[in-house]
Amino acid sequence: MPTNFACSTACFRHTSVDVALNEIRLAGFQAIDLTLIPGLCDHFDAVRQSGSERQDFVALVRNSRLTVATVTAAPGNFNSPTDNSEFIIQSALAHLKLAAQLGCD
Protein backbone atom coordinates (compact mmCIF):
# COMPACT_ATOMS: atom_id res chain seq x y z
CA MET A 1 0.00 0.00 0.00
CA PRO A 2 1.47 3.40 -0.98
CA THR A 3 2.26 5.92 1.71
CA ASN A 4 1.41 9.57 1.15
CA PHE A 5 3.47 12.29 2.79
CA ALA A 6 2.68 15.94 3.38
CA CYS A 7 5.16 18.77 3.62
CA SER A 8 4.77 21.60 6.10
CA THR A 9 4.78 25.17 4.89
CA ALA A 10 6.88 25.86 8.01
CA CYS A 11 9.79 24.39 6.04
CA PHE A 12 9.47 27.45 3.81
CA ARG A 13 8.57 29.99 6.49
CA HIS A 14 11.16 32.49 5.22
CA THR A 15 9.48 32.70 1.80
CA SER A 16 6.10 33.98 0.72
CA VAL A 17 3.25 31.47 0.84
CA ASP A 18 2.95 31.31 -2.95
CA VAL A 19 6.64 30.43 -3.23
CA ALA A 20 6.27 27.86 -0.44
CA LEU A 21 3.31 26.18 -2.14
CA ASN A 22 5.10 26.11 -5.49
CA GLU A 23 8.29 24.65 -4.01
CA ILE A 24 6.32 21.98 -2.16
CA ARG A 25 4.42 21.02 -5.31
CA LEU A 26 7.64 20.96 -7.38
CA ALA A 27 9.20 18.66 -4.78
CA GLY A 28 6.49 16.14 -5.61
CA PHE A 29 4.26 16.47 -2.57
CA GLN A 30 0.51 16.33 -2.99
CA ALA A 31 -0.48 17.47 0.50
CA ILE A 32 0.57 20.13 2.98
CA ASP A 33 0.49 20.95 6.63
CA LEU A 34 -0.44 24.62 6.48
CA THR A 35 1.41 26.24 9.38
CA LEU A 36 0.07 29.61 10.53
CA ILE A 37 1.93 30.58 13.68
CA PRO A 38 2.61 34.30 14.19
CA GLY A 39 6.30 35.00 14.55
CA LEU A 40 7.24 31.56 13.23
CA CYS A 41 5.35 31.11 9.98
CA ASP A 42 3.52 34.30 9.01
CA HIS A 43 1.97 33.08 5.76
CA PHE A 44 -1.54 34.16 6.77
CA ASP A 45 -3.26 35.63 9.81
CA ALA A 46 -6.61 33.83 10.05
CA VAL A 47 -7.81 36.15 12.83
CA ARG A 48 -7.00 39.62 11.51
CA GLN A 49 -7.45 39.27 7.75
CA SER A 50 -10.58 40.59 6.05
CA GLY A 51 -13.12 38.39 4.32
CA SER A 52 -11.76 39.24 0.89
CA GLU A 53 -8.17 38.53 2.00
CA ARG A 54 -9.36 35.17 3.33
CA GLN A 55 -11.06 34.40 0.00
CA ASP A 56 -7.88 35.33 -1.89
CA PHE A 57 -5.81 33.10 0.40
CA VAL A 58 -8.18 30.16 0.03
CA ALA A 59 -8.09 30.60 -3.76
CA LEU A 60 -4.28 30.73 -3.73
CA VAL A 61 -4.03 27.49 -1.75
CA ARG A 62 -6.67 25.74 -3.87
CA ASN A 63 -4.97 26.85 -7.08
CA SER A 64 -1.74 25.23 -5.86
CA ARG A 65 -3.45 21.85 -6.42
CA LEU A 66 -2.17 20.71 -3.02
CA THR A 67 -4.45 19.05 -0.49
CA VAL A 68 -4.47 20.65 2.94
CA ALA A 69 -4.03 17.71 5.31
CA THR A 70 -3.70 19.82 8.45
CA VAL A 71 -3.65 23.40 9.65
CA THR A 72 -1.16 24.00 12.43
CA ALA A 73 -1.94 27.06 14.52
CA ALA A 74 -1.13 28.37 17.97
CA PRO A 75 -4.18 30.30 19.16
CA GLY A 76 -2.82 30.73 22.68
CA ASN A 77 -2.50 29.00 26.00
CA PHE A 78 -5.90 27.76 27.15
CA ASN A 79 -4.51 27.04 30.64
CA SER A 80 -2.99 30.45 31.35
CA PRO A 81 -5.05 32.69 33.63
CA THR A 82 -3.26 35.76 32.21
CA ASP A 83 -4.00 35.10 28.52
CA ASN A 84 -7.08 36.61 26.91
CA SER A 85 -9.38 33.58 26.70
CA GLU A 86 -11.84 35.32 24.36
CA PHE A 87 -9.07 36.02 21.84
CA ILE A 88 -7.82 32.44 22.13
CA ILE A 89 -11.29 31.09 21.37
CA GLN A 90 -11.72 33.60 18.50
CA SER A 91 -8.36 32.54 17.08
CA ALA A 92 -9.12 28.83 17.38
CA LEU A 93 -12.48 29.31 15.65
CA ALA A 94 -10.91 31.40 12.86
CA HIS A 95 -8.37 28.67 12.16
CA LEU A 96 -11.04 25.95 12.24
CA LYS A 97 -13.15 27.96 9.79
CA LEU A 98 -10.16 28.39 7.47
CA ALA A 99 -9.38 24.67 7.69
CA ALA A 100 -12.97 23.88 6.71
CA GLN A 101 -12.84 26.34 3.81
CA LEU A 102 -9.68 24.62 2.56
CA GLY A 103 -11.32 21.19 2.70
CA CYS A 104 -9.23 19.98 5.60
CA ASP A 105 -10.75 16.95 7.33
N, C-alpha and C positions, 0 to 999 in steps of 0.2 A: 504494500500500500504506500503510495507516495506521501511524503511529508511536505507540507507547505510552511514556509517561513515568512514572517513579516519583518520589516525593518522599521526602526523608530526614527521619527523625524528629529529626535534629540541628537542623533548621530551627525546631523547637519544643522545644528542649532546656530552656527555662526554664518549661515547663509540665509537668503530669503526663502520663504516657504515654497515659492514656485521652483526655485533652483533645487531645493531639497527633494521635492516630489519628482522632478525630472531625473535627478541623479539616482534616486531609489528605483524608479522605473527602468532606467538604463542599466542598472546593476542586475536586473532580471527579477526583481521582487514583484509580487502581485498584490501584496497587502502591506499596510502600514499600521504602526502604533503612532497615532497623532499625539505628540507631546506638546502640551500648552501650559507651561509652568513659568509664570513671570520671573524674570531674572535669570532663568536657566534656558528656556526655549520660548522666545517671545514671538512665535509665528502668528499668533492670533490671541486676542483678549476676548474671550466669550462673554465676559460680564459687561465690559464698557463699550463694545462696538455697537453701532447702530444696526437697525434691521437691514438696511441696504448693504452695509459692510458685511454682515453675516451672510446675506444671500450671495454676494460676490465671492466670499470665502468658500462657501459650500459649492458654488459652481466651479471654482478653481480646483478644489479637491476632486470633485466628480469628473471634471475634464481630464484629470491626470490618469484616469482609467485604473486607479489603484483602489482596492477595497480597504475601507477603514475597519480594521479588526478591533482596535481599542482606542480610547481617548484617555490619555494620562494627564490628570490635572491635580493641582494641589490647592483646593479651595480654602484651606485653613485648618487649624487644629480644633477639632470638635470638643476636646477635653480641656481646653485652656479657659479658665474663668476670665482671663483678661482679653481674649480675642472677641471680636464683634460677631456673635453667633448669627445675627440676621444676615450679615454680609456673607458669612460662610455658607449658609443655606442658599442664599441668592446665587452665589458662585457655583455651588454644586448643581443646582437646578439649571443654570445657564449651560454648564458643560454637558449635562444629561440631555438637554434639548438639542444642543449641537450634535451630540453623538447620534441621536435619533434622526436628525435631519440628514446626516451623512450615511444613514443605513447601517449603523453599527449595532450589532446584536447586544 
